[in-house]
Amino acid sequence: MAPPSVLEAMAAPLLGYLDPDFLGVLADIRGLLRIAFQTENEWTLAVSGTGTAAMEAALGNLIEPGDRVLACVHGYFGARLADMAARYGADVHEIQREWGEAFDPEEIRAALRPGIVKLVTLVHAETSTGVLQPGIPEIAAMCHEAGALLVLDCVTSLGCVPVTVDAWDVDVAYSAAQKGISAPPGLSPITIGPRARKALEARRSPPPAFYFDLRLLTTYWGDTPAYHHTAPISTAFALREALRLVKEEGLDARFARHRANAELLWKGLEGLDLPLFVTRKNRLVPLTTVQTPPGRDEAAIRRRLLVDHNIEIAGGFGPLAGKVWRIGTMGHSSRVENVEALLKALGVEMRGPA
Amino acid sequence: MAPPSVLEAMAAPLLGYLDPDFLGVLADIRGLLRIAFQTENEWTLAVSGTGTAAMEAALGNLIEPGDRVLACVHGYFGARLADMAARYGADVHEIQREWGEAFDPEEIRAALRPGIVKLVTLVHAETSTGVLQPGIPEIAAMCHEAGALLVLDCVTSLGCVPVTVDAWDVDVAYSAAQKGISAPPGLSPITIGPRARKALEARRSPPPAFYFDLRLLTTYWGDTPAYHHTAPISTAFALREALRLVKEEGLDARFARHRANAELLWKGLEGLDLPLFVTRKNRLVPLTTVQTPPGRDEAAIRRRLLVDHNIEIAGGFGPLAGKVWRIGTMGHSSRVENVEALLKALGVEMRGPA
């Protein structure tokens, strides 16, 4: 859910996409995103689409046909990055881990062919499995040693757990609006570091999608904006307000709140004999995966939670379909009362028939 | 501007992208878009981005590298379509007309190499010049005779003037939300006819952008939806409400209202000695271009209209920079009081110094 002031911002009267007041909104978003991503990157903006659009912007701008991409796949979104890279004509090599596990950085090092791999794709927080990939700064350093760029999917980490783009030296990081930031979906944060910017400026051909062309987008989002496309105006009002709330709370306080509510949830689920799916050291704070109760109709339980209790939890998909539930405690929704309401409702379900 | 009930819809609490209530919203949008486009096309939906995203979806899905595209360019958006087609690897041939003119269908026929051209791109309502392209059914018929598909940009025509996709036999038509439909930008209507669908299903390779892949999008928007991407939820609430208002007013009444307000504007501008830029027979009802007054600082006048009178009119761009103003009377903004307020404010400006 989004905070009330964020939803209210959506209903403000529209402005033109080059109206000086609207350009002020974009400038605010740029500045606030630098705080959220903990970066000084000049090329920090929001792509006019939902999270998948930011993935497209990252890969579509950096890949030229024939480029070698190392895709680290340990869940659905890692696999999606591999698929996308192939669509842009990359020569994609994959390394894989079981869904529910994280990579050991040494596995990535072993697959990095120095001077050959241009781009490494990696998911920081796998929404399909509930795994947080550790060791990002080490992985970034080994990518750079091998002459490769690191693209990091932070869709479910930004605003929930630390994403320190500059300190980790990540080349491209992107996210979505509706998870840790708690704005309505429709504008998706992305930040481009100096190495990636250089690679992008050295392209031999323009990226296929004009709509996602970062050289043009950074002009619209820059100091002397010119028309490129119509931005989603209302969604920008809401994103600014949501990011303002992130800044107001403070990143450390926000991360501590997410952690405390996740710990409360984990303890409660274990108390209901629902085993957590991911080992503690790789467990993702804002999205918890838990094994579904054996012999029960898990989809029916989720349906009743939604209809009778107004609580939405997600099912598993791919190899985890039917096997796990995915429970989000992100941004505005990471609250003690939400965790308690879910545990109470699940407690009733676990005792009842289904 | 958007109607109050549309802005209110933006502030409704969020739903999940697979929540049955939200899937009902998508189904409503599908049905209402068929009314707006006057089509029975099953593949009728809204792309999760602003108008340029719908252009990408149209071209990115239909073009494979090496395909011959005939781009009809008589303004900025025609040129953008040619640029986009080239980015997707098309062999683009252009025919051109001066900005401010329309094509004679015979010019298009002469450029159509039967059996060679796969796709013709044409702008129905050129937002950069204020021209409405006449003769669409004739042009569609000659495209089909030559074995080509017709992609029609209806960004500034849908909801303002007739766009009868089935009667005209247009293969792909797309639009934006924030013009004739008067919803906030962020979801963009597109409809795909049977010939285009067949071409799309016969592709040898997937389109570069997963985000715009219509075979996948039509599954999410279909009768048994599966996850593809997170839709812009709030924007969908607003688009549904805006389309409901279009249906409630009725297309004929809506077109008559646009026409009457445009006639009022045209008469008033001529009364102020501001000559209209486009000849009457090609003049676009929802967007009027008028020559700027000679010897005056046209940008200063526009700035004062915005700051002192809260009226935004647009300048010209490309070859028309400084030469024309572009005045929108679209959707909810096509109202007698708006036209009168602008004429009054312009009257003051035309008498005053600058």
Interface residues (C-beta under 8 A of the other chain):
Chain A: M1 A2 L7 E8 M10 A11 A12 P13 L14 G16 D19 S48 G49 T50 G51 T52 A53 M55 E56 G60 R80 D83 M84 R87 Y88 G89 A176 Q178 P184 P185 G186 P206 P207 P208 A209 F210 Y211 F212 Y227 H228 H229 T230 A231 P232 I233 S234 T235 A238 L306 E312 A314 F317
Chain B: M1 A2 L7 E8 M10 A11 A12 P13 L14 G16 D19 S48 G49 T50 G51 T52 A53 M55 E56 G60 R80 D83 M84 R87 Y88 G89 A176 Q178 P184 P185 G186 P206 P207 P208 A209 F210 Y211 F212 Y227 H228 H229 T230 A231 P232 I233 S234 T235 A238 L306 E312 A314 F317
